[in-house]
Amino acid sequence: MAETLDDLKVRIRELEKEVERWKSQVKNVRYGLNWMDVPEAFDKDSEDKIPILEEVSEKAVNAEGLLAGRPPHVIIEGDNYHALTCLNYTHRGKIDVIYIDPPYNTGSDGFTYKDKRFLTEFPDGQKVPKEHPLRHSYWLSFMEKRLKLAKNLLSDKGVIFISIDDNEQANLKLLCDKVFGEGNFVAEFIWEKKKVVQNDAKFTSTNHEYILSYRKSICLQSFNLLPRTAEANARYENPDNDPKGPWTSVALTAKSGSAENIYDYTFPNGVYWKPNEGAYPRLSKDSLKKAYEENKLWFGKNGKNVPRLKKYLSEVKQGMVANSVLYCDDVGSTQLAKEQLKKTINQNIFDTPKPLGLLESLSKLVGNNNSIILDFFAGSGTTLHATLNLNKEDDGNRQCILVQQSEGDNNICENVTYERNRRVMCGYTNAKGESVEGLGGSLKYYKTGFVGKHQSKNANDADKVELAEKAGCLIALAENTLETIKVPKAAKGFWQIYSDNVEKKKRYTCIYHNGDYGKVSDFVAKIDELRAADKKSKFTVYVFSWNSPDFFENEFDDLKNIEIKAIPKPILEIYKALNG
């Protein structure tokens, strides 16, 4: 139906308001990165609702093997914006390492943006071509929302690593300066993704990508040292059979110093030494004499050469500072990543997967073997596979959380992200027909879901009641107690209980989510039964309450090893803060 003149006038006024809003944005931010913040639309099922997580229990993995009994890993299927919102309740300030490999916005990589203003014309969003006038604005609007949510998740010593290429590298650097703070920039790594030169390239063969890294705060002062390589240790030898072990040597001179400290010296072996013109002694004369007496000087095989100072392998740091250039010989290439993926699931649907060695190297730079690692552009699931390898390597307890959309008919999250790591845990038969033993371990699979009929900031009583009833998985994930305890049928709709481990239960999360307290006595009886079985176990009890849960303390004879919390108010408060 054709628009009337009045309709056109209304549309013009709306556009004029939007232009003024954009002008205001540009005026308010004069330095740094400026772009048109384009509103993003989401699926209708999620509009004006509250996000939650729902477990897909049939996809749970609990495999025997080397890594059995460790903290369960997590895969979340859904839009990463909604998943990150949920994680702001469950993991705020808990994540040690975030790695993401977002769309590079090349114009041909399938990056799709749902512009809220044009949903009628493009209800499923538009793939953004290279010549689109809002190409960079779409990408920056998309990334900023997610990076802000991700920042909240990092621990005080946490770091985020972001893969990118030339299409958005410059913009991403400025965006991260804005989100994380310019002073929290750590390093920009150059990853050599291939060695072969592309001779049909117009100007140069692009053989690298970038990995930007930012810390959460100044609490992190340095990266962990990486294990020393055989190549690095090979520089240390012991030609004179020095009892202190292998050594390398450095000159006795330095490029800077004071003229008054220059001296010459004749050693007891008759060798005369004096700094070259423009150089200065590295050691004082007394220190030089002591170094000679302690056999810390090397005069060459004939004993008459210009002396050099020994540096012993035993005295250097037992590790290496990370190099900002990550060579494919050390961490792997794109081609190797494709081969690794195909070996595991016999599929090769990604053009630019990342190799296991790259993710393993980055993860080693931060935290320890108990770190929590997040990847909210999970793709082929390399980050979890790398985490499993690291746990195998050092007997670690790292826990990994992956987030991935289903992406159309071929559910990538289910058929690639999940299936790859299920096979790594459970074992599989490769393309050659060879049996590959599984590493073991456990995995929980969730999907994002939605409750209520209003956003969190406008939630009414009915929304709050429904949130409390459906918040079990959120709460269990927040407490890292992901194993469901079997309860009587009569408990359904009233209460549920989770534990931290299938066999060695040490912590329980007990949730009474119904406003009808008629089943409270049964709920408390079950908790007392579990407490009696192990008096050292700790219990966190969540109770539906409009205000404080203090009234519930009277239900227990004693509160030893029990903490009582209210729902759903804390969840809503976090969501409200995120939504402004």
N, C-alpha and C positions, 0 to 999 in steps of 0.2 A: 504494500500500500504506500503510495507516494506521501512524502512528508508535507504537511501544511506549512504555511508561512510562519504561523506561531511556533510550530515544532522547530523550524529552522532557527528562529530567534532564540529559543531556549537552548538549542545546541550551540549556537554562537556564544551565548553568555557563559555556558559551561566551558567552552574552549578558551575564552578570554580569561576566566578564573584560573584555568590550568596554566596558561602562559604566565600569568602573574606569579603563580606559585613557583614555577621554574625560575623566573627572574629572581625571586626572593632567595632561592637556593644558591644561585650564582653570586649574589651580593653578599650573602652571609659567609660564604667560604671563598676567600680570595686567593689563598695560597694552598697548593696541593692539588688533589685530584677532584675535579668537578664533573659531574655527569647528571643527566636527567634521571631521577629516581622513579622508575616506571613501576606502578603497582602490579604485583604478581597475583594471579588467580590460582585457586586450587580446585580439586574435584568438588562437585556439589555435595557429596557425602560428608565432606570435612568442613564446609562453610558453616559458621555459627555453631560450632560444636567444640567439645573438649577432647583433646587427644589422649588415648590410653594405649596400652600394649595388651595383646591377646596371644596366649601361647598356642602354638600348633604342636600339640603333644606328640602326635605320631611322627614328627620329625626329630624328636629328641634322640641324641646319640649318647650312649654310655658304653664305650668300648674298652675291652680288656687290652692290656699292653703296657708298655713302658710308662706312659703318661696317665694311666688310670688313677683315679682318686684325686686329681688336681682340681682347682676351681674350674667350673664349667665356662666355656666360651659361649658367646651370644651372637646370633644373627637376627637382625631386624629387617623384615621386608616392608617397604613403604617409602613414601617421600621423606627424604632426609631432613626436611624442615620440621615435619611433625615428629620424627624420631628424635631429633636434637632437642625439641621442646620437652619430650618425655624424659630424655636423659638429663635435662636441667633439673629435674626433680630427683632422679635416681643417682646421678653421678656428678653433681656439681662439686668442683674442686678435687675430684678423685682421679682424673686421667693424667697419666704421666707422659704419654706419647700419643700424638695424633699424626697420622699420615693420611693425606688425601691426594687423589689424582683426578681433579675435576675436569669437566669439558674444557678443551683448549680454545674453543671458539674460533676454529679455523675457517668457518664458513661451509665446511663439508663434513664436520664430525658429528652431525646430528643434534647439536645443541638446540633444544626447544624451549621457548619461553611462552608462558601463558599471560599475555598482556590483558589485564583486567578490563581495559577500556574497549577491547575488540573481541569479547567472548562470543558475541552473536555471529560474527564472521568466522572466527577461529576458536570454536569451543574446546578443541584439544590442544590449542597453542600452535605456534608457528616454528618451523625449523628456521634458524636464523642464517641467511646467506651472507657472504662476505661483503656485499655491497649495501646491505640494509643500513639506513641512516642511524638507526638506534642499536646497531649491533653491539657496540661496546657498553652502552647504557643498560641494555638488557642483561648482559653478562655481569656487570658490576652490581646491578640491583639484585640479581640472583645470588651472587657470592657474598655480598655484604651481610645480608640477613643471616646466612648460615655461619659465617665466620664469627659474628657477634655471639651467636648461641654457643659456638665451639669454644670461644675464649673462656666462657663461664665454667666450662668443664675441666679446664686444665688445673692441675695442682700448682702450688706456688713455684715448684721447680720443673713444671711441665713445659714441653716444647711441641710446637706444631711444625710439620714438614709438608710443603705443598709443591707438587710437581707442576711444571708449566713450560710452555715454549714461547717463542718470540711474539706470537700473536697477542698475548696479554701479560707478558712478563713485566713490562714497565708499569702497566696499570695495576697489576697485582701488588707490586712492591709499594706503591703509594697507598693502595687500599689497606694493606696490612700495617703500614705506618700509622694510618688513621685508627684502625681497629685495635691493634696491640700496643701501639706507641712506638715511635721511631727509635727510642732508646732500648727497646726490647728486640730489635733486629739482631740476630745472631750471626747468620752466614748465608751466603748464596752459593750453593754447590753447583758445579757443572758436571753433569753426568754424560759420559761418552756412551751413547746408546748403540752405536755401530762403528765398525772400522772401515767398511767398504765405502769408497768414494763413489757418489752418484754422478757419473760423468754427463748425464743429460740435464743436470741442474742449470738454471739460467745464469746464476751468478756464482754461488758457492754450494757445495754439498753440505747440508746441515746434518752434522753427526752428533749433535748434543742437545740436551734439554737442561732446564734449570730446576733446582729444588730450593725454594726459599724456606728459611727456618726462623721462627720467632719464639722467644720464651714468654712465659706468663708474667714473670716479674724478675727483679734483680736478685731474688733468692737463689737463682741459678747463676753461678759465676763461671762455670766452665763445663765443657762436655767431658764425658768419661774418656779415658785413654782407650784406644783400640789395641787388641793383642798385637804384639810385635810379629812381623812376618819373617819368614826364613830369609827373604831377600835382604831385609834390613839387618838381620843378625849376621849375614854373610860378610858384611863390611868389617866385622871384627875378627881379627886373626891373632895368632900367638907365635910369631916366627922365632922368638927368643925363649920360648918355654917359660914365660913369666908365671910364677905360682899364683898370681892374682887372676889369671885367666885371660881370655881373648880381649884384644884392645884395638882401637884405631888411634890415629894421632892427629894433632893439630899443630899449627905453627906456634912458635914462642912469641910471635909479635901480634899486635893489634893495630887497627887503623887509626885509633884515637888514643889520646893520652896527654901527658904533660912533658914538656921538653926537659924539665929539671929531673925527671925520673929516668932519663935515658942513661944507659951504662953499657960497658962492654965487660966480657968475662972470659977467662981461660979456665976450662974444666981440668980436673986432675988427670984426665986421659990425654991432655995436650991439645984438645980442640978449642980454637978461639971462636968466640961468638960475639956479634954485635948486630943490633937491629939495622935493617936496610934503611936507606934514605926515605924519610916520610913515614916510617913505622915506629911503633913504641913497644916497649917490653910488655908482655902479657903478665909476667910475674915480677915481684920485687926480687932484688938480688938474693936476699935470705931465702925466699921461697924457691928460687931457682936452685940454690945449693942443696936445699932439702930434697927437692925433686930428684936431683942427681943421686943423692945418698940412698933414696928409696927406690932406685931403679925405675923411675917414672919418665925417663928420657930415652929416646931412641935415636941412635947415631948412624942408622943404616947398617946393612949387613957387614960392611968393612969396619964399622966402629969409628969412622972419621968424617962422616957427612954432617951437614948442618943439623943440629938436634931438633927434635919435635917432641911435644908433650903427649904422653899416653892418656887416652880416655878409655876406661875399662867398661866392658859390657855389664859387669856386675854392679856398676855405679850409676848407670843410666836408668831413667824411669822404666819400670816394667810394663811398658805400653807405649803407644805412639799417638801423638796428636793427630786428629783427623785432617786429611788433606781436602782442600776445597774442590779439587778435581777428582771425580770418581771414575776411574778407568774401567772399561768393560772387561778387561782381563782380570780385574780384582772383584768386581761386583756383578758382572753379567751384562748382557746386551738384550735388546728387544727380541732378536732372533732366538736367543737362549730362553727367554721368557716364554715365547710361543712353544718351543720344544718342551719346556717343563710342564706347561698346561696340557699340551696334547698327550704327553706320556700318562698323565693322571686321569683325564676324562675323555681322551681321544676326540677333542673338539679344538678348533682354532678359530674362534669367532671374534677375537679382538685384534685390532691392528697394532696397538701399542701397549701390550701388557708390560708389567714391570717384573724383572727377574727377582728370584728369592734372595740372592746375595745382596741386592740393593736394599731391600727392606730389612734384612738382618743387620746390615752395617749401620743403617740409620737408627734402628731400635737400640743397638748397643751403646749409642752415644749418650743416652739419657736413662736415668732411673737405675733399676737393678733387676734381678731375676724374679722379683715379685711385682713388677710394673703392670699397670692396666693400660692397654693399647687400643686406640679407636681409629677406625677408618670408615668415614661416612660417604665415600664414593667407592664402595668395595669392589665393584667390577668382578674380576675373575677370582677374587678371594685370596690373592697372594699374601696379604698382610697376616691373615690367620695362619696360612701354611708356614710362613716364615716364623711366626710366633711358636708354632709347634716344634719347628726345627731348633729354635733357640732353647726351648725347654728341654729338648732331648740333649742338646749339647752341654748344658750346664746344670741339669737336674732342676730347672727353674719352675716357678709357679706363676709365670706371666698369664694374664687373662686378656683375651682379645674380644672386642665388640665390633661387628661389622654391620653396616647399614647399606642396603641396596634396594632400588626400586625393581618391580617386576618387569617393567619395560615391554609392554605389548604381548603378543601371542607367545613368544618364546620367553618364558619367565626366567630371566637371567639369574635372579636371586635364588630361585629353586633349582634350576637345572645346571647352573655353573657355580655360583658362589658357594652354595650349600653342598652340592654334589661333590665338588672337588675336595672339600675339607672333610666330608663324611668318609670319602674313600681313604684319605690320608690317615684318618683315625682308625677306621675299621679294617683297612687293607683292601686290595683290589687286584684284578688281573689286567696287566697292561696290554698294549696293542700287539705285542709280540707273543702274548699268551703266557707270560711269566707271572708268577704270583708275587705280589709285593706285600710284605708284612705291614700291618697297621701300627701306628705309633700309640694307639689307645687315647683315652681322654673322653671328656663329655662335652656336649653342645646342646644349647637350648635355642629353639627357633620361635620367633615372635612375629606378629604382624601389627602394624599400627591400626588402631580402631578409634571410634569416636562415640561419645555419649552426650546426652543432653540435647537441648534445642537452642542453646545460647552460648556465646563465647564465655570464657572464664570470668571476664570482668563484669558480665551481666548475668551470671549464673543465678537462677532462682532455686528455691528449695527442692523442687523436683529434680533439677539438674544435679544438685549436690547429693541427693539420695542415690541417684543412678551412678554417679562417679564413685561414691563410697562402695557400692555393690560390685563395681567392675574394676576397682583399683588394685586387686590382688597381685597381678603380675608386676605392676609398677612398684608396689611396696616390696615384694619379694626381691626384685632386682636391686632396689635401693639398699636393702639389707644384705645382698649377696647370699640369700638363702633360696635357692632356686628349685629345690627338690620338694615336690608336693607330698605331704603326709596324708595317708588315707584316714578319713574321718567317717563317722556314721552317716547314713543317708539322711537322717533327720537334720543334720547340720547344713545341708544344702540350702543356699539362700540366706544363711545366717552367719556362718563362720567357716574359716579355712586356716590351715596351718602349713608352714613351709619349714624346711631345715636346710643346713648348709652342705650336707653330704649324705649320700644314700646310706652308707654304712657307719661312718664315724661321726655321728651327729654331735655337734658342740654348741650350735646356736639354732634357735627357733624363732620364727616370726609368726605370731598368732594374730589373726585379724577377725574381729567381730564387726561386720560391716552393715548390720541391719539396725534400723531405729527401733525395732521391736525387741526388747530385752528379755523376751520369754524363754530364750534358749541359753541365757548367760550361765546358768548353773551347770549345764552340760559342757559348755565351753571351758569354764574354770576347772571342772572335774578332769577334763582331758589334759589341760595344762599341768594340773597337780600330778596326774599319772605320769606324764613325761618327766616332770621334775623329780619324782620319786625314783625313776629309773636311772637318772644320772644327776646327782645333786650339784655337779660342777657346770652343767650346761647353762647357757644364758638365754633369756627369753625377752623378746621385744613384743609387747602387746599393743595392738592398734584397736581403738574402739571408736565406733561411730559416735560423734558428739558434735553438737552445735557450737560448743565453746571449749571449756577445759575438760580433760578426761580424769581429773583428780578424783571424782566421785567413785571411779572404778577401783581405786586402791583398796576400798573396804571389802572387795570380793575375795581377797587373799589373806590367809592367816599371817603370812609374812611376805615381804617384798624383796627378799634376798635374790639377787641375780635376775630381777624383773624390772623392766623399764616400760612405762605406759605412755602411749602417744595417741593423739586424736587424728581422726580423718573425717572429712576430706579437706578441712580448712588449709593445712600446710601445702597441699598440692595446688589448690586454687591460688594461694598467695604467690607462689613461685610463677605460675602461669600468668597471673595478672601483671606481675612485675615485667615479664617478658613482653607483654602486649601493651605496655605503657599505660 
